[in-house]
């Protein structure tokens, strides 16, 4: 029975292991907070990987339960490492997803280092829908309160991974974890 369980475990693990025993696709964590001026509270950001055009969807629904004593909210989601750009913003109504804007590919990439926590900042969505069509302005801002809230809420994850501040269009900057109280 033990041999059978060991064989089953190997069959499960082998497809995930590439050459020389390395993981086939290395993952990373993206850390952000979605902030909006809209009266709509649920949003989905769609990021496109520049290498393979795969999509990663991140919803602020994930940050609802992650407001800690500082009052700051955050999203910490594991995704494949790589370079991404924000390609779409959607509003979520119950089970219905409505596009707010489709964004063209730009040179404003976010480089997510493998095996690390990559803080891309607070993503500010300013939506003007007064003229019957949505106009969207997206900006990014680093916020120490978001980073501190995430460390407080996910201390074990932060202890296990390197941390980078990865602002749009900039190279990732390593964070001295002792500055985060780790």
Helices and strands as residue ranges (DSSP letters): H 2-14, G 19-21, E 27-36, E 43-49, E 55-59, G 60-63, E 75-80, E 82-93, E 96-102, E 110-112, E 116-128, E 135-141, H 144-153, H 155-160, E 162-165, E 173-174, G 177-180
